[in-house]
């Protein structure tokens, strides 16, 4: 299976902002192509049963909870009937919201918009309370970033989050143990191994590159390898494609 990671769906420079028109093309391909787009329930069921998902399975995820995930990405997902998971920080939804949000844009969705996502039937994951690099903080702070986020999201949204996404993709054995106390699985950004449901606390994801053509996006999905190799396959295909054909 492949787990796709998005952040912004917006026309902005930088490696984390996929243009809306490219995002819409990618979602149309997933809806029409030989892929099975799975939801959080499918993933948890397969982990519990110890069986792999289909080889062509794809999970769509969004990190951080940006406003445009709701205003730009969600309408596309709804039109095509695609499930997805959005990871949010509980501290961004409360009066405790940091004065400086640790992102290069600060247009984070408020509680009403996050509830709109939940009302659409799509899953919400925890992303720590205030998006700290968990490997760099004390045990006490780690407990708050994981358990505090779980408690806050449960109180605000009426349902406990079942999936955790590591901020910055940073985790080690200590962080995994803290996460495992509350969450059945966790999403990473480690590029060097395929998602393996036998190791549910380090499920690696493919970060979608804003520059990829649709053919490159499909090449990443069809590579059948780990995310780093999938990204290389996409870049190599684009490098061989004449600019006028991109």
PLY file of the C-alpha trace (Angstrom):
ply
format ascii 1.0
element vertex 246
property float x
property float y
property float z
element edge 245
property int vertex1
property int vertex2
end_header
0.00 0.00 0.00
0.94 3.66 -0.27
0.18 6.42 2.22
0.17 9.89 0.66
1.05 12.94 2.73
-0.20 16.42 1.88
0.13 19.68 3.77
-1.10 22.73 1.88
-3.26 22.56 -1.23
-2.54 26.05 -2.41
-0.62 28.05 -5.01
2.40 28.93 -2.89
6.13 28.39 -3.37
7.82 25.70 -1.38
7.93 21.91 -1.08
4.74 21.56 0.99
2.15 23.35 -1.16
0.54 21.29 -3.94
-1.31 23.50 -6.47
-5.09 22.96 -6.35
-5.34 21.98 -10.03
-2.69 19.28 -9.62
-4.33 18.03 -6.45
-7.67 17.74 -8.25
-6.02 15.75 -11.07
-4.38 13.43 -8.58
-7.63 12.77 -6.76
-9.41 12.12 -10.05
-6.74 9.56 -10.93
-7.23 7.83 -7.59
-10.98 7.77 -8.12
-10.73 6.46 -11.71
-7.55 4.40 -11.71
-6.67 0.90 -10.54
-6.40 1.98 -6.91
-8.38 1.24 -3.78
-8.58 4.36 -1.62
-8.95 3.14 1.95
-10.06 4.95 5.09
-8.83 4.92 8.66
-11.23 2.13 9.61
-9.77 -0.13 6.91
-6.27 0.52 8.19
-7.15 -0.20 11.81
-9.05 -3.34 10.86
-6.08 -4.71 8.95
-3.70 -3.91 11.83
-6.01 -5.67 14.31
-6.30 -8.74 12.08
-2.64 -8.84 11.10
-3.36 -8.92 7.38
-1.97 -6.60 4.69
-4.12 -4.27 2.67
-4.41 -4.79 -1.10
-1.23 -3.94 -3.00
-2.97 -1.05 -4.78
-4.40 0.44 -1.58
-3.87 4.17 -1.02
-4.50 6.19 2.14
-4.75 9.98 1.73
-3.51 12.05 4.67
-3.16 15.75 5.44
-0.95 17.13 8.21
-1.39 20.19 10.42
-5.02 21.17 9.80
-4.69 24.10 7.44
-7.75 26.13 6.54
-7.34 25.27 2.87
-7.54 21.56 3.64
-11.17 22.32 4.43
-11.88 25.02 1.85
-9.94 23.59 -1.12
-9.19 19.90 -0.60
-12.39 18.75 1.10
-14.74 19.81 -1.72
-12.67 17.74 -4.17
-12.73 14.73 -1.87
-16.48 15.07 -1.37
-17.17 15.40 -5.10
-15.21 12.21 -5.81
-16.33 10.33 -2.70
-12.78 9.80 -1.42
-11.96 9.23 2.26
-8.96 10.87 3.93
-7.36 11.50 7.31
-6.46 14.97 8.62
-4.00 15.27 11.51
-4.59 18.26 13.80
-3.04 19.75 16.92
-5.47 20.13 19.82
-3.67 23.22 21.09
-4.46 25.04 17.84
-8.18 24.61 18.51
-8.24 26.09 22.03
-7.41 29.31 23.84
-3.95 27.79 24.44
-3.10 28.25 20.76
0.53 29.38 20.55
1.15 32.99 19.58
3.51 31.69 16.91
2.27 28.66 15.06
5.20 26.53 13.89
4.37 26.59 10.19
5.41 28.78 7.31
1.83 29.96 6.94
-0.49 30.45 9.87
-3.89 29.91 8.27
-4.86 27.05 10.53
-8.44 25.78 10.62
-10.50 26.67 13.66
-12.72 24.33 15.59
-15.80 24.92 13.42
-13.94 23.94 10.25
-12.37 20.90 11.90
-15.83 19.81 13.01
-16.95 20.26 9.41
-14.31 17.73 8.37
-15.48 15.29 11.02
-19.10 15.79 9.97
-18.14 14.77 6.44
-17.33 11.31 7.80
-13.58 11.65 7.36
-11.15 10.77 10.12
-9.19 13.11 12.37
-5.81 12.08 13.73
-3.76 13.59 16.53
-0.62 15.56 15.64
0.60 16.48 19.15
-0.76 19.34 21.25
1.37 22.16 19.85
3.50 20.56 17.09
6.77 20.19 18.97
9.59 17.93 17.82
8.86 15.09 20.23
12.35 13.63 20.24
13.72 16.88 21.72
11.45 17.30 24.75
11.30 15.91 28.29
9.26 12.88 29.31
6.75 15.13 31.05
6.34 17.35 27.99
6.06 14.30 25.77
3.26 12.93 27.92
1.36 16.20 27.56
1.95 16.45 23.80
0.52 12.95 23.29
-2.01 12.46 26.10
-3.03 16.13 26.25
-3.74 16.15 22.55
-5.78 12.96 22.88
-7.82 14.41 25.74
-8.38 17.76 24.01
-9.48 16.31 20.70
-11.78 13.85 22.44
-13.42 16.66 24.45
-13.77 19.01 21.47
-14.83 16.50 18.84
-16.65 13.87 20.88
-14.55 10.97 19.66
-11.05 9.90 20.65
-8.46 10.00 17.86
-7.14 6.57 16.96
-4.17 7.56 14.82
-1.16 9.74 15.61
1.05 11.61 13.12
4.53 12.51 14.36
5.30 16.24 14.00
8.21 16.69 11.57
8.20 12.92 11.23
10.44 12.79 14.32
10.22 9.70 16.51
12.41 7.28 18.43
11.72 4.33 20.73
10.75 6.60 23.64
8.28 8.57 21.52
6.81 5.39 20.06
6.19 4.02 23.57
4.39 7.21 24.61
2.24 7.15 21.49
1.47 3.45 21.86
-0.14 4.06 25.25
-3.06 5.83 23.55
-3.02 5.25 19.81
-3.17 1.94 17.90
-0.97 3.23 15.07
1.15 6.18 14.01
2.06 7.86 10.73
5.68 8.79 10.07
7.53 10.48 7.24
10.42 8.00 7.13
11.25 7.61 3.45
13.25 4.43 3.61
10.81 1.63 4.26
7.41 0.65 2.91
4.38 0.90 5.20
4.24 -2.38 7.11
1.14 -3.04 9.19
3.19 -5.44 11.34
4.98 -2.31 12.60
2.08 0.11 13.06
4.01 2.84 14.90
6.19 3.82 11.96
3.92 3.82 8.91
5.92 5.68 6.29
4.33 8.07 3.82
5.06 9.53 0.39
5.19 13.32 0.58
3.60 14.54 -2.63
5.92 16.90 -4.50
4.22 20.07 -5.83
6.25 19.85 -9.05
5.14 16.34 -10.04
3.22 15.90 -13.25
0.28 13.53 -13.12
2.44 10.87 -14.78
5.08 11.31 -12.08
2.43 11.02 -9.36
1.28 7.75 -10.89
4.87 6.54 -11.21
5.32 7.08 -7.48
2.18 5.09 -6.73
3.13 2.27 -9.10
6.77 1.94 -8.08
6.02 -0.80 -5.56
8.91 0.35 -3.39
9.60 2.46 -0.31
8.67 6.17 -0.36
12.21 7.36 -1.10
12.43 5.12 -4.16
8.91 6.11 -5.18
9.92 9.76 -5.11
13.00 9.01 -7.17
10.89 7.18 -9.75
8.62 10.20 -10.03
11.52 12.66 -10.39
13.26 10.49 -12.97
10.13 10.24 -15.08
9.65 14.00 -15.03
13.32 14.51 -15.90
12.84 12.38 -19.04
9.66 14.21 -20.06
10.07 17.22 -22.37
9.00 20.44 -20.67
6.32 21.11 -23.27
4.67 17.78 -22.36
4.58 18.37 -18.60
0 1
1 2
2 3
3 4
4 5
5 6
6 7
7 8
8 9
9 10
10 11
11 12
12 13
13 14
14 15
15 16
16 17
17 18
18 19
19 20
20 21
21 22
22 23
23 24
24 25
25 26
26 27
27 28
28 29
29 30
30 31
31 32
32 33
33 34
34 35
35 36
36 37
37 38
38 39
39 40
40 41
41 42
42 43
43 44
44 45
45 46
46 47
47 48
48 49
49 50
50 51
51 52
52 53
53 54
54 55
55 56
56 57
57 58
58 59
59 60
60 61
61 62
62 63
63 64
64 65
65 66
66 67
67 68
68 69
69 70
70 71
71 72
72 73
73 74
74 75
75 76
76 77
77 78
78 79
79 80
80 81
81 82
82 83
83 84
84 85
85 86
86 87
87 88
88 89
89 90
90 91
91 92
92 93
93 94
94 95
95 96
96 97
97 98
98 99
99 100
100 101
101 102
102 103
103 104
104 105
105 106
106 107
107 108
108 109
109 110
110 111
111 112
112 113
113 114
114 115
115 116
116 117
117 118
118 119
119 120
120 121
121 122
122 123
123 124
124 125
125 126
126 127
127 128
128 129
129 130
130 131
131 132
132 133
133 134
134 135
135 136
136 137
137 138
138 139
139 140
140 141
141 142
142 143
143 144
144 145
145 146
146 147
147 148
148 149
149 150
150 151
151 152
152 153
153 154
154 155
155 156
156 157
157 158
158 159
159 160
160 161
161 162
162 163
163 164
164 165
165 166
166 167
167 168
168 169
169 170
170 171
171 172
172 173
173 174
174 175
175 176
176 177
177 178
178 179
179 180
180 181
181 182
182 183
183 184
184 185
185 186
186 187
187 188
188 189
189 190
190 191
191 192
192 193
193 194
194 195
195 196
196 197
197 198
198 199
199 200
200 201
201 202
202 203
203 204
204 205
205 206
206 207
207 208
208 209
209 210
210 211
211 212
212 213
213 214
214 215
215 216
216 217
217 218
218 219
219 220
220 221
221 222
222 223
223 224
224 225
225 226
226 227
227 228
228 229
229 230
230 231
231 232
232 233
233 234
234 235
235 236
236 237
237 238
238 239
239 240
240 241
241 242
242 243
243 244
244 245
